[in-house]
């Protein structure tokens, strides 16, 4: 997974999602639930690009994501991006392989 450190990198991810689906995880380094979600996303086997950001360390990026996507911030929070927008998202313990797969199928991306 590649870490997003700037708003410019986030904007690049939005553009990249216009080429195909990808995953973006908002991760809190101080939360054990977030650490578990991070580990599950990191281990999720896919050819899709995967990105993450540390919400406390990259607060401006986290705020920009919330603003751009119009989805209230949570942490951890996983977005399935496609065509420049979030087509599915999950948070906390709902971030599982089964739920990611469901999100892909619901959006005809599987």
C-alpha positions, 0 to 999 in steps of 0.5 A: 500500500502506498501512503498519501502524504499530500493533497496533490497525491490525493488528487492524483489518486482521484485521477487514477481512479478514472482508469479503474477501481482502487482502494483508499484507507483512512487510518488512525495510528493510535487506534487498535480497531484501525490497526486491525482494519489496516492489516486486513486491507494490506493483506487483501489480495487484489490487483487494484492499487491500494492507498492509505493515509494516517489521519492525524499525521495528514489531517489536511489530506483527510479533510480534503478527502471528506470534502471532495467525497462528501462522506463524513469522516470516520476512522478507520474508513475504507473507500472503493474509488472508481471514475473519480468518486467513492462508489462504496465505503465502510468503516470500523469492523465492517472493513473485511474481505467479504464486505470489500468483495460485496462492494465490488460486486454491487458496483459491477467491479468484481 
